């Protein structure tokens, strides 16, 4: 029988040679100096051999243990090589039907028509939070406790919202797997986020009071940062769209002659088109902005990569530099506009439509696309005049009939 010292000191020769151990185990020493453990066995009176790995990665003791296991399999009438092939084939099938491969197939289909920004976010969430836990598992074998473990793992680092979104995406992947015959069950459908995650506190976006609005508008118009950032904040105030809708705006969405900004469904939270009537003040700001970024596709391109929009923290950072840290956000303009327009007597339905709060089904989407457009145009011009009035006070504005 070989010793560890003999194995270690075995030197290469001009031709490969074998150092025998016992029970058919031997060390194959090659001219290049590499050493490989192999074991002989017989099947149908023919000699066959199995490899156990190189030395020193596989020690003498490990090679002997593997050889003993091989002999036990032969005693039961099992061909070790065929068994190995079967295991490898099963592993390939499991890999092909893994959660990760299924999720990537789902993503390729789901992402069509979605905004690049949103699709990238979902993909990163899968790769960062879901695949490390569920990715290698056969999609048909995953049970509900594994999904629970995945979402709780995310929540434990303080990312409650991401945990809920990862849970939602995981359920979509399982539905895709069922539809394509890769699984029979959706374990995510058996639980709700509230069963395993703490309730989220309702977020109240910081915003100034109406009495503070004049000072805010003056500071926006006197902002010493880049003109593009200043115009972004001013347009946020004039249009009160969501920050994500503003920073990703493209010039081909605007018709300045018609005084309309038509945001496509793919960029809207409700997944239906949205019209923003443009006040004369908004058109003036856009006209200035076009002189700066009009040669690009995006109104607000990033400073380093002009093919991507500015960061959603740019507006927040500008407000912070104006002295409104934790006092005002981009989203705060929406709440401020809603409060003031309601107080001034504008129709609740018109305000909600302009905020894109109205849920719209597919049948009514094209109808609601232009619903109350004339009334909303008057309302948005009133709002533009109201914003101007904060800087240059004039007689009180009245609500147009």
RODO-2510 file (C-alpha; in nm, 4 decimals, decimal comma):
residues 401
     n   res          X          Y          Z
     1     x     0,0000     0,0000     0,0000
     2     x     0,1140     0,3503    -0,0781
     3     x     0,2094     0,6081     0,1824
     4     x     0,1505     0,9838     0,1665
     5     x     0,5268     1,0368     0,1407
     6     x     0,5535     0,8052    -0,1629
     7     x     0,2676     0,9846    -0,3322
     8     x     0,4166     1,3254    -0,2588
     9     x     0,7672     1,2313    -0,3761
    10     x     0,6617     1,0552    -0,6980
    11     x     0,8601     1,2212    -0,9795
    12     x     0,7574     1,2489    -1,3455
    13     x     0,9296     1,0304    -1,6053
    14     x     0,9510     1,0323    -1,9831
    15     x     0,6346     0,8232    -1,9953
    16     x     0,3401     0,8118    -1,7600
    17     x     0,3458     0,5356    -1,4998
    18     x     0,1308     0,3984    -1,2187
    19     x     0,1898     0,3554    -0,8463
    20     x    -0,0483     0,0865    -0,7204
    21     x    -0,2206     0,1026    -0,3834
    22     x    -0,4887    -0,1607    -0,3109
    23     x    -0,8314    -0,2775    -0,4306
    24     x    -0,7513    -0,1536    -0,7802
    25     x    -0,6589     0,2015    -0,6745
    26     x    -0,3483     0,3551    -0,8275
    27     x    -0,1825     0,6927    -0,8817
    28     x    -0,1179     0,7866    -1,2454
    29     x     0,1943     1,0047    -1,2743
    30     x     0,2230     1,1934    -1,6039
    31     x     0,5329     1,3377    -1,7750
    32     x     0,4164     1,6928    -1,7043
    33     x     0,4220     1,6198    -1,3310
    34     x     0,0446     1,6005    -1,2764
    35     x    -0,0888     1,3136    -1,0638
    36     x    -0,4338     1,1568    -1,0986
    37     x    -0,6125     0,8982    -0,8855
    38     x    -0,7797     0,6163    -1,0768
    39     x    -0,9402     0,2844    -0,9853
    40     x    -0,9781    -0,0300    -1,1939
    41     x    -1,2916    -0,2426    -1,1915
    42     x    -1,4461    -0,5028    -1,4191
    43     x    -1,7811    -0,5083    -1,5970
    44     x    -1,8887    -0,7942    -1,8243
    45     x    -1,5343    -0,9308    -1,8010
    46     x    -1,3960    -0,6036    -1,9353
    47     x    -1,1637    -0,3797    -1,7405
    48     x    -1,2862    -0,0251    -1,6814
    49     x    -1,1463     0,2647    -1,4832
    50     x    -1,2846     0,5578    -1,2887
    51     x    -1,1017     0,8788    -1,2061
    52     x    -1,1304     1,0373    -0,8599
    53     x    -0,9473     1,3643    -0,9113
    54     x    -0,5916     1,4987    -0,9039
    55     x    -0,3421     1,4886    -0,6204
    56     x    -0,2948     1,6831    -0,3902
    57     x    -0,6513     1,8198    -0,4252
    58     x    -0,7704     1,4645    -0,3587
    59     x    -0,5677     1,3032    -0,0791
    60     x    -0,4699     0,9364    -0,0526
    61     x    -0,7321     0,8782     0,2172
    62     x    -1,0055     1,0453     0,0071
    63     x    -0,9101     0,8400    -0,2997
    64     x    -0,9288     0,5179    -0,0953
    65     x    -1,2720     0,6132     0,0395
    66     x    -1,4012     0,6811    -0,3134
    67     x    -1,2547     0,3522    -0,4362
    68     x    -1,4265     0,1635    -0,1527
    69     x    -1,7571     0,3301    -0,2444
    70     x    -1,7074     0,2254    -0,6059
    71     x    -1,6506    -0,1358    -0,5039
    72     x    -1,9681    -0,1335    -0,2939
    73     x    -2,1654    -0,0092    -0,5943
    74     x    -2,0213    -0,2853    -0,8121
    75     x    -2,1185    -0,5433    -0,5483
    76     x    -2,4787    -0,4229    -0,5868
    77     x    -2,4611    -0,4587    -0,9647
    78     x    -2,4369    -0,0836    -1,0302
    79     x    -2,1991     0,0490    -1,2941
    80     x    -2,0229     0,3497    -1,1305
    81     x    -1,9576     0,5272    -1,4610
    82     x    -2,3181     0,4938    -1,5737
    83     x    -2,4314     0,6130    -1,2326
    84     x    -2,2021     0,9167    -1,2622
    85     x    -2,3400     0,9957    -1,6086
    86     x    -2,6951     0,9688    -1,4757
    87     x    -2,6158     1,2086    -1,1880
    88     x    -2,4553     1,4580    -1,4263
    89     x    -2,7543     1,4372    -1,6617
    90     x    -2,9931     1,4924    -1,3705
    91     x    -2,7846     1,7907    -1,2604
    92     x    -2,8034     1,9391    -1,6117
    93     x    -3,1806     1,8961    -1,6188
    94     x    -3,2088     2,0545    -1,2738
    95     x    -2,9907     2,3442    -1,3867
    96     x    -3,1990     2,3944    -1,7030
    97     x    -3,5161     2,4009    -1,4899
    98     x    -3,3650     2,6008    -1,2068
    99     x    -3,5387     2,9033    -1,0642
   100     x    -3,2702     3,1284    -1,2137
   101     x    -3,3023     2,9925    -1,5686
   102     x    -3,6820     3,0125    -1,5413
   103     x    -3,6652     3,3661    -1,4037
   104     x    -3,4381     3,4790    -1,6874
   105     x    -3,6796     3,3313    -1,9423
   106     x    -3,9678     3,5094    -1,7673
   107     x    -3,7714     3,8356    -1,7636
   108     x    -3,6985     3,8167    -2,1381
   109     x    -4,0738     3,7987    -2,2033
   110     x    -4,1906     4,0348    -1,9275
   111     x    -3,9416     4,3143    -2,0023
   112     x    -4,0714     4,3751    -2,3561
   113     x    -4,2331     4,7169    -2,3616
   114     x    -4,1135     4,8051    -2,0108
   115     x    -3,8946     5,1084    -1,9514
   116     x    -3,5230     5,0288    -1,9480
   117     x    -3,4895     5,1855    -1,6049
   118     x    -3,7657     4,9734    -1,4506
   119     x    -3,6503     4,6528    -1,6216
   120     x    -3,2923     4,7058    -1,5012
   121     x    -3,4182     4,7542    -1,1476
   122     x    -3,6164     4,4281    -1,1517
   123     x    -3,3210     4,2392    -1,2987
   124     x    -3,0829     4,3744    -1,0345
   125     x    -3,3291     4,2827    -0,7600
   126     x    -3,3415     3,9230    -0,8862
   127     x    -2,9652     3,8930    -0,9199
   128     x    -2,8873     4,0581    -0,5864
   129     x    -3,1586     3,9230    -0,3577
   130     x    -3,3441     3,6283    -0,5105
   131     x    -3,0925     3,4196    -0,7083
   132     x    -2,8457     3,3781    -0,4187
   133     x    -3,1209     3,2005    -0,2221
   134     x    -3,3448     3,0332    -0,4826
   135     x    -3,1493     3,0527    -0,8087
   136     x    -2,9892     2,7066    -0,8120
   137     x    -3,2999     2,5241    -0,6856
   138     x    -3,5236     2,3369    -0,9335
   139     x    -3,8197     2,5668    -0,9790
   140     x    -4,0644     2,2779    -0,9335
   141     x    -3,9097     2,1757    -0,5999
   142     x    -3,9197     2,5103    -0,4180
   143     x    -4,1516     2,5233    -0,1162
   144     x    -4,3183     2,8164     0,0566
   145     x    -4,0728     2,8243     0,3541
   146     x    -3,7873     2,8852     0,1084
   147     x    -3,9690     3,1869    -0,0347
   148     x    -4,0320     3,3104     0,3196
   149     x    -3,6614     3,2723     0,4021
   150     x    -3,5717     3,4746     0,0924
   151     x    -3,7980     3,7715     0,1711
   152     x    -3,7120     3,7730     0,5423
   153     x    -3,3417     3,7748     0,4545
   154     x    -3,3988     4,0977     0,2570
   155     x    -3,6194     4,2530     0,5271
   156     x    -3,3584     4,1841     0,7972
   157     x    -3,1228     4,4357     0,6392
   158     x    -3,3953     4,7007     0,6632
   159     x    -3,5154     4,6835     0,3010
   160     x    -3,8842     4,6145     0,3628
   161     x    -4,0097     4,7608     0,0345
   162     x    -3,7520     4,5636    -0,1669
   163     x    -3,8558     4,2458     0,0188
   164     x    -4,2181     4,2985    -0,0862
   165     x    -4,1221     4,3689    -0,4463
   166     x    -3,8960     4,0612    -0,4583
   167     x    -4,1861     3,8517    -0,3257
   168     x    -4,4145     3,9892    -0,5988
   169     x    -4,1590     3,9210    -0,8741
   170     x    -4,0981     3,5684    -0,7441
   171     x    -4,4697     3,4946    -0,7692
   172     x    -4,4689     3,6115    -1,1321
   173     x    -4,1809     3,3732    -1,2100
   174     x    -4,3698     3,0793    -1,0588
   175     x    -4,6795     3,1645    -1,2651
   176     x    -4,4596     3,1671    -1,5762
   177     x    -4,3157     2,8274    -1,4760
   178     x    -4,6641     2,6795    -1,4363
   179     x    -4,7776     2,8210    -1,7707
   180     x    -4,4794     2,6587    -1,9475
   181     x    -4,5017     2,3196    -1,7776
   182     x    -4,1936     2,3698    -1,5589
   183     x    -4,3813     2,3573    -1,2278
   184     x    -4,7207     2,2553    -1,0925
   185     x    -4,7336     2,4841    -0,7928
   186     x    -4,6832     2,8492    -0,6995
   187     x    -4,5566     2,8496    -0,3393
   188     x    -4,5663     3,2305    -0,3313
   189     x    -4,9431     3,2203    -0,3845
   190     x    -4,9889     3,0335    -0,0550
   191     x    -4,8630     3,3227     0,1565
   192     x    -4,9042     3,6979     0,1754
   193     x    -4,6306     3,9485     0,2582
   194     x    -4,8274     4,0448     0,5709
   195     x    -4,7925     3,6839     0,6943
   196     x    -4,4155     3,7095     0,7236
   197     x    -4,3186     4,0780     0,7008
   198     x    -4,3880     4,3682     0,9381
   199     x    -4,6329     4,6363     0,8327
   200     x    -4,4739     4,9383     0,6687
   201     x    -4,5248     5,2812     0,8119
   202     x    -4,7072     5,5074     0,5705
   203     x    -4,4619     5,7492     0,4135
   204     x    -4,5454     6,1160     0,4370
   205     x    -4,3437     6,3095     0,1825
   206     x    -4,1963     6,6252     0,3248
   207     x    -4,3423     6,9453     0,1849
   208     x    -4,3633     7,3100     0,2762
   209     x    -4,6798     7,4869     0,3804
   210     x    -4,8562     7,7164     0,1334
   211     x    -4,7329     8,0235     0,3214
   212     x    -4,3742     7,9079     0,2523
   213     x    -4,4309     7,8679    -0,1218
   214     x    -4,3315     8,2232    -0,2272
   215     x    -3,9890     8,1860    -0,0656
   216     x    -3,9419     7,8431    -0,2257
   217     x    -4,0291     7,9672    -0,5771
   218     x    -3,7920     8,2625    -0,5415
   219     x    -3,5099     8,0314    -0,4335
   220     x    -3,5778     7,7961    -0,7247
   221     x    -3,5557     8,0793    -0,9778
   222     x    -3,2402     8,2142    -0,8125
   223     x    -3,0727     7,8726    -0,7858
   224     x    -2,6997     7,8917    -0,8607
   225     x    -2,6569     7,5290    -0,9681
   226     x    -2,6680     7,4077    -1,3274
   227     x    -2,9452     7,5569    -1,5455
   228     x    -3,0709     7,2065    -1,6293
   229     x    -3,1209     7,1224    -1,2616
   230     x    -3,2900     7,4563    -1,1938
   231     x    -3,5300     7,4029    -1,4836
   232     x    -3,5997     7,0466    -1,3661
   233     x    -3,7085     7,1730    -1,0238
   234     x    -3,9143     7,4533    -1,1802
   235     x    -4,0904     7,2123    -1,4154
   236     x    -4,1558     6,9815    -1,1216
   237     x    -4,3312     7,2699    -0,9504
   238     x    -4,5288     7,3646    -1,2643
   239     x    -4,6378     7,0138    -1,3722
   240     x    -4,6353     6,8229    -1,0371
   241     x    -4,5691     6,4899    -1,2122
   242     x    -4,3800     6,2106    -1,0353
   243     x    -4,0037     6,2586    -1,0162
   244     x    -3,9395     5,9443    -1,2232
   245     x    -4,1759     6,0707    -1,4941
   246     x    -4,0002     6,4066    -1,5116
   247     x    -3,6331     6,3032    -1,5138
   248     x    -3,6862     6,0384    -1,7840
   249     x    -3,8876     6,2725    -2,0101
   250     x    -3,7969     6,2679    -2,3806
   251     x    -3,8305     6,5548    -2,6247
   252     x    -4,0465     6,3510    -2,8637
   253     x    -4,3176     6,3386    -2,5939
   254     x    -4,3715     6,7162    -2,6146
   255     x    -4,5850     6,9195    -2,8510
   256     x    -4,5158     7,2781    -2,7520
   257     x    -4,7502     7,4204    -3,0155
   258     x    -5,0392     7,2165    -2,8749
   259     x    -4,9105     7,2855    -2,5213
   260     x    -4,9193     6,9172    -2,4316
   261     x    -4,6833     6,6629    -2,2820
   262     x    -4,7968     6,3111    -2,3623
   263     x    -4,6277     6,0557    -2,1360
   264     x    -4,6471     5,7022    -2,2812
   265     x    -4,8023     5,4190    -2,0821
   266     x    -4,4662     5,2421    -2,0412
   267     x    -4,3418     5,5270    -1,8220
   268     x    -4,6527     5,5668    -1,6074
   269     x    -4,7179     5,3993    -1,2746
   270     x    -5,0732     5,3109    -1,3836
   271     x    -4,9465     5,1791    -1,7202
   272     x    -5,1814     5,4032    -1,9205
   273     x    -5,0942     5,7157    -2,1266
   274     x    -5,1078     6,0477    -1,9471
   275     x    -5,1496     6,4016    -2,0821
   276     x    -4,9964     6,6961    -1,8982
   277     x    -5,1408     7,0266    -2,0299
   278     x    -4,8597     7,2811    -2,0348
   279     x    -4,9075     7,6286    -1,8940
   280     x    -4,7410     7,9223    -2,0642
   281     x    -4,4887     7,9210    -1,7773
   282     x    -4,4028     7,5544    -1,8420
   283     x    -4,3628     7,6213    -2,2158
   284     x    -4,1281     7,9110    -2,1389
   285     x    -3,9138     7,6864    -1,9166
   286     x    -3,9122     7,4114    -2,1827
   287     x    -3,8142     7,6608    -2,4525
   288     x    -3,5082     7,7618    -2,2494
   289     x    -3,4277     7,3976    -2,1723
   290     x    -3,4482     7,3042    -2,5409
   291     x    -3,1634     7,5459    -2,6121
   292     x    -2,9507     7,3414    -2,3685
   293     x    -3,0527     6,9766    -2,4213
   294     x    -3,2747     6,9891    -2,7304
   295     x    -3,0109     6,8118    -2,9397
   296     x    -3,0428     6,5033    -2,7180
   297     x    -3,3290     6,2564    -2,6729
   298     x    -3,3657     6,3248    -2,3003
   299     x    -3,4647     6,6559    -2,1439
   300     x    -3,2462     6,5838    -1,8421
   301     x    -2,9517     6,3651    -1,9465
   302     x    -2,7025     6,2476    -1,6857
   303     x    -2,3797     6,4429    -1,6552
   304     x    -2,1531     6,1436    -1,7334
   305     x    -2,3773     5,9223    -1,9466
   306     x    -2,6035     6,1338    -2,1691
   307     x    -2,8010     5,8261    -2,2777
   308     x    -2,9397     5,7845    -1,9254
   309     x    -3,1481     6,0367    -1,7299
   310     x    -3,0200     6,2363    -1,4357
   311     x    -3,0367     6,0699    -1,0951
   312     x    -3,3641     6,0873    -0,9056
   313     x    -3,1598     6,2406    -0,6234
   314     x    -3,0657     6,5450    -0,8309
   315     x    -3,3864     6,7348    -0,7531
   316     x    -3,3695     6,6346    -0,3869
   317     x    -3,0077     6,7512    -0,3728
   318     x    -3,0954     7,0858    -0,5288
   319     x    -3,3738     7,1426    -0,2753
   320     x    -3,1291     7,0534     0,0005
   321     x    -2,8825     7,3147    -0,1237
   322     x    -3,1652     7,5693    -0,1254
   323     x    -3,2128     7,5028     0,2466
   324     x    -3,5038     7,2564     0,2264
   325     x    -3,3393     6,9357     0,3515
   326     x    -3,6132     6,7165     0,5052
   327     x    -3,8564     7,0055     0,4425
   328     x    -3,9404     6,9565     0,0736
   329     x    -3,9135     6,6804    -0,1861
   330     x    -3,9919     6,6504    -0,5547
   331     x    -4,2979     6,4466    -0,4600
   332     x    -4,3979     6,7229    -0,2195
   333     x    -4,5041     6,9436    -0,5125
   334     x    -4,7798     6,6897    -0,5885
   335     x    -4,9261     6,7108    -0,2406
   336     x    -4,8912     7,0880    -0,2339
   337     x    -5,0672     7,1289    -0,5705
   338     x    -5,3439     6,8896    -0,4702
   339     x    -5,4098     7,0753    -0,1447
   340     x    -5,4132     7,4226    -0,3021
   341     x    -5,6208     7,3250    -0,6060
   342     x    -5,8801     7,1587    -0,3833
   343     x    -5,8907     7,4628    -0,1561
   344     x    -5,9431     7,6873    -0,4599
   345     x    -6,2472     7,4882    -0,5656
   346     x    -6,1205     7,2869    -0,8616
   347     x    -6,3058     6,9627    -0,9308
   348     x    -6,1684     6,6641    -0,7392
   349     x    -6,1938     6,4402    -1,0478
   350     x    -5,9894     6,6838    -1,2581
   351     x    -5,7197     6,7068    -0,9905
   352     x    -5,7001     6,3293    -0,9477
   353     x    -5,6763     6,2766    -1,3226
   354     x    -5,3972     6,5306    -1,3451
   355     x    -5,2127     6,3547    -1,0626
   356     x    -5,2639     6,0263    -1,2565
   357     x    -5,4286     5,8751    -0,9509
   358     x    -5,7301     5,7423    -1,1378
   359     x    -5,7202     5,3673    -1,1957
   360     x    -5,7977     5,2925    -1,5585
   361     x    -5,8925     4,9616    -1,7110
   362     x    -5,7979     4,8686    -2,0657
   363     x    -6,1433     4,9370    -2,2058
   364     x    -6,1542     5,2952    -2,0799
   365     x    -5,7836     5,3769    -2,1200
   366     x    -5,8127     5,5564    -2,4542
   367     x    -6,1222     5,7448    -2,3341
   368     x    -5,9640     5,8529    -2,0065
   369     x    -5,6515     5,9527    -2,1965
   370     x    -5,8237     6,2804    -2,2918
   371     x    -6,0894     6,2892    -2,0166
   372     x    -6,1707     6,6476    -1,9039
   373     x    -5,8727     6,7745    -2,1018
   374     x    -6,0139     7,1236    -2,1605
   375     x    -6,0936     7,1659    -1,7928
   376     x    -5,7504     7,0400    -1,6962
   377     x    -5,5834     7,2824    -1,9392
   378     x    -5,7539     7,5726    -1,7628
   379     x    -5,6590     7,4298    -1,4251
   380     x    -5,2914     7,3898    -1,5201
   381     x    -5,2743     7,7453    -1,6574
   382     x    -5,4303     7,8703    -1,3346
   383     x    -5,1602     7,6783    -1,1468
   384     x    -4,8842     7,8318    -1,3617
   385     x    -5,0207     8,1787    -1,2956
   386     x    -5,0453     8,0959    -0,9258
   387     x    -4,6767     7,9917    -0,9188
   388     x    -4,5826     8,3212    -1,0913
   389     x    -4,7894     8,5128    -0,8401
   390     x    -4,5722     8,3810    -0,5566
   391     x    -4,2809     8,5848    -0,6925
   392     x    -4,4724     8,8868    -0,8285
   393     x    -4,7959     8,9230    -0,6286
   394     x    -5,0992     9,0269    -0,8328
   395     x    -5,4724     9,0490    -0,7583
   396     x    -5,6113     8,7178    -0,6334
   397     x    -5,6705     8,4649    -0,9058
   398     x    -6,0207     8,3278    -0,9573
   399     x    -6,1086     7,9784    -1,0688
   400     x    -6,2252     7,9742    -1,4306
   401     x    -6,5752     7,8416    -1,4712
***
